[in-house]
């Protein structure tokens, strides 16, 4: 399952609370933190195409000034294999 991490930057601090509430209303989005540079989110979807569509929709919201994709894992998306943080670090059997 493809997973992405992003930072959503609100137009102003005044709209940040509404933006967080709206993001929490999307089942594929998890709000991780709210900081001075924006709202950190994790997106999870059945396909990279769906991740793209969700990201594009959020980027078009009036209260969003910027949508920064900071991480995308798509390598095992079609294999239904969850990647491990240890992949590549441990010797192969």
N, C-alpha and C positions, 0 to 999 in steps of 0.2 A: 504494500500500500504506500503510495507516494506521500511524503511528509515534507512540509516547508516551514521555515521560520521567517517572520517578517516583522518590520516595525512600521506601524501606521502613524503618521504624523498629522495631528489635527490642525485645522486652520487657526485655532486659538485655544487657550486654556478654558475659555468659556464654553466651548462645545465638547470638551474632552469627556465629560461624564456621559453625555448623550451618545457619543461615539462608542465608548466602552460598552454601554448598554446594548447598542445596536449590534456590535460585534459578538457579544455574548448570546445574541438571539440566533446566530448561525450555528447549526449543529456541528459543522465541520471545523469550527474555529474555537480555539481555547485561548483566552486572554491570560497571559503569563505574568505580566507586570505592567505598571504604568510608571514612566519615569520622565525626566526632563526632556528627553529627545523623542518621546512618543510612546505608543502602546505596543508592547511586544506580544506577538501572537504566534501560535502554532496552528497550521492548517493541515488537515489529514483528509484525503479523499480517495476514491476508488481508482482514479486515473490522473495522470498529469494534465490531461485536457480539462478535467473538472477543477483541479487546483488553479489552472490558468484562468478559467472562467470566474471562479470566486475572487481571485486576486484582482482581475480587471474590474469586476463589479464594485468591489470595495474602493478601488482607486478612483472610480467615477462619482463616489458620494460627495455631496457638496461640502461636508465638514472635513474632508480629507485633502490635505495639501500635498502629501507625498506618501507613496507606498514603496518601501524598500524591502526587496526580497533579500534575505541575508543567508539563507540555507535552503537547499533543495536536494532531497534524496529520491531519485527515481530508478536507480540501478536494478533493484529487485522488484520493481512494481508489477511486472507481468508474471513473476514467478511465485508470488504469494509467500515470499521469504522475508522475514524481518531481519534487517541488517543488525549486526552487533557492533558495539563500540570497540570490541576486541578483534574484529576482522582485520587481517593484515598484520596484527601485532604478535599473534601466537604462531608457532611453527605448524605447518601442515602435517597431519598424521601420515 
